[in-house]
Amino acid sequence: MSVPSLIGVTAGNDPTRPDHYVVRWDYVRSIEFAGGIPVVLAPSGAALHPALLSRLDGLVLTGGLDISPALYGEAAHPAVTRSSGERDEFELKLVREALALDLPLLAICRGLQVLNVALRGTLVQDIPMLVGTSVSHDDRARPRTGLAHRVRIVPGTRLHALLGVDGVEVNSFHHQAASALGHGLVATAFAPDGVVEGVELPSSRFVLGVQWHPEAFWREGRFASLFRALVHAAEARTVDANVSLSTF
């Protein structure tokens, strides 16, 4: 019997409780339902230690506060008021280490933005002011599973293969998005106003990012295929590593 894959899931900051790290339980449930074992990673040097990273089989980057614009070479827009230098530094290093190890990675909302910045991309700092749109990207009055707008999925991408449709209705709780894409990333999904809603790294085993929150739908399974694909990629990586070792 195979051992379930260990999937790291990043914890974030709660501005109302500065002495806490937090992670929404729906990320944890989504990983469990996909067959993985979630391992919560708080921002710290210990989580980046090779002894820990070598034991992880995959990674989920979660949502949260804005990334500091200084990290992609821009001055802060007035709408960027909350960020965490500790988390920014931790997650950028974590992503780069994960990519170097070919660790399967699913990046969600802020996670997509971290992935993009880690690969030297930039962000739209505030969609309402800089894009100008009637699309509801950040409607926090909606429940987590409330559908905000439609997303067009690009045919021929991994995301299209996983979802099996050309378009899907999604929830949406963000005011930032990918602008110039990082090295090697391709856009896989777009909102009606052209805002990037999905990215992937074709050269990798499995690196995929979505701007919406698929984990919120873990009870109904609307986007369960994304988490299953992550876990399957993690399992395949483990098998490949074991085969490589057995050849010596």
Sequence and secondary structure as in RCSB ss.txt:
>XXXX:A:sequence
MSVPSLIGVTAGNDPTRPDHYVVRWDYVRSIEFAGGIPVVLAPSGAALHPALLSRLDGLVLTGGLDISPALYGEA
AHPAVTRSSGERDEFELKLVREALALDLPLLAICRGLQVLNVALRGTLVQDIPMLVGTSVSHDDRARPRTGLAHR
VRIVPGTRLHALLGVDGVEVNSFHHQAASALGHGLVATAFAPDGVVEGVELPSSRFVLGVQWHPEAFWREGRFAS
LFRALVHAAEARTVDANVSLSTF
>XXXX:A:secstr
     EEEEE EEETTEEEEEE  HHHHHHHHHTT EEEEE SSTGGGSHHHHTT SEEEE   SB  GGGGT  
  TT   B HHHHHHHHHHHHHHHHTT  EEEETHHHHHHHHHTT  EES HHHHT  SS SB TTS TT   EE
EEE TTSHHHHHH SSEEEE  B S EE S  TT EEEEE TTS EEEEE TTSSSEEEESS GGGGTTTTTTHH
HHHHHHHHHHHHHHHHHHHHHT 
